[in-house]
């Protein structure tokens, strides 16, 4: 069986899980605790980052490389378009989601966690010591605010404008590229989970997120699109996607 080494709330690990769900592939997750837990990842792959996929003797790091590997195993459903221009567009959107979008959303999540102790605690690993959870959730607001001083409003405005454009697009178009699910949709949807945590994030995180985004009516179609996509990934027949 496939083994996915992961951090529970990593958007890149979620991206891989969504692909595995779409392809209806059996797998088990191995939760890695940041720090010492990454030693096993290093022993397997010579690097410390997750996600990491182990398929018998094959070990693949990096979410995009893992998806390429899975796509070679099964094309059902095909997530990398065969049409050259669509394939290029899908890869461009995936790269944007994995870099610029991921960076900007992480900044907003840090902002949100700075003012919401319950969000800070919910983001910790489930097996994190209770004594440390309490310590982190009770950090003074002044300390947490200091972490966000270098984060300017220009980044927030750019992110919001980009998300509003995608929200307008998905009102009339189900898929970001072509006429079927692709890596572009999955890459964007995975990153959106940090702005407005879906039910699949668990009861501790469901409904939490970043103020100004999760409660923004202009972005409601985008989060609905993301949630609809997750439901489609649970379809019994991959051809339904």
C-alpha positions, 0 to 999 in steps of 0.5 A, a space after each residue: 500500500 502507498 504510504 504518505 508521510 505528511 504534516 496534517 495541516 500542510 496544504 501540499 500534503 492535502 494536495 497529494 491526498 486530494 489527488 489520491 482521493 480523485 484516483 481512488 488509490 488506497 494509501 495510509 498516512 504517516 504523521 510526521 512531527 516537525 523536528 525529530 519526526 523528520 529524521 525518518 523522512 531524511 533517512 528515506 529521501 535524503 531531505 526533510 520536507 513532506 509530503 513524501 510518498 513511498 511506494 514499495 522501493 520507490 520514494 518520491 518527494 515534492 507534491 508536484 513530483 508525487 502527482 506526476 508519479 501517480 499520473 503515470 500509475 493511473 490516468 483515471 481521472 487524467 489530471 494533467 491534460 493531454 492537450 499541450 496548451 491546456 497542460 501548460 496552463 494547468 502547470 502554470 496555475 499549479 506553480 502559481 498556487 504552490 508559490 505566490 498563492 501559498 506564500 500570501 495565504 500563509 501570511 494571512 494565516 499567521 495574521 489570523 493566528 496572532 489574534 485568535 488563540 483558539 486557531 493557534 491551538 487548533 493548528 497544533 498536531 493532535 499529539 502535541 503535549 497539552 501543557 505546550 498547547 496551553 502555553 502557545 494559546 496563552 501567548 500575549 497578544 503583543 508578542 503575536 502582533 510583533 510577528 506580523 509587523 513586517 506583513 504589509 497591506 499590499 500583500 493582502 490587497 493583491 491576494 484579495 484581488 486575485 481571489 475575487 477574480 477566481 471567484 468570478 471565474 468559477 461562478 460560470 466555469 466549473 474547472 480552471 483549465 479545460 472541461 475536466 478536473 486538473 492539477 490546477 483545480 486541486 492546487 488552488 483548492 488545497 491552498 484555499 483550505 487555510 483561509 476557510 477551513 473545510 469540514 475535512 480539516 476536523 471539528 477543531 478547525 472547521 469554520 475557522 480561518 482568516 477574517 476578511 476572507 472566510 467571511 467575505 461575501 465576494 469570496 463565497 462562490 470561491 469557497 463553495 467551489 472548493 467545497 464542491 470539489 472536495 465532495 466530487 473527490 468522494 464520488 464512487 466512480 472516478 469517471 463522475 469527476 
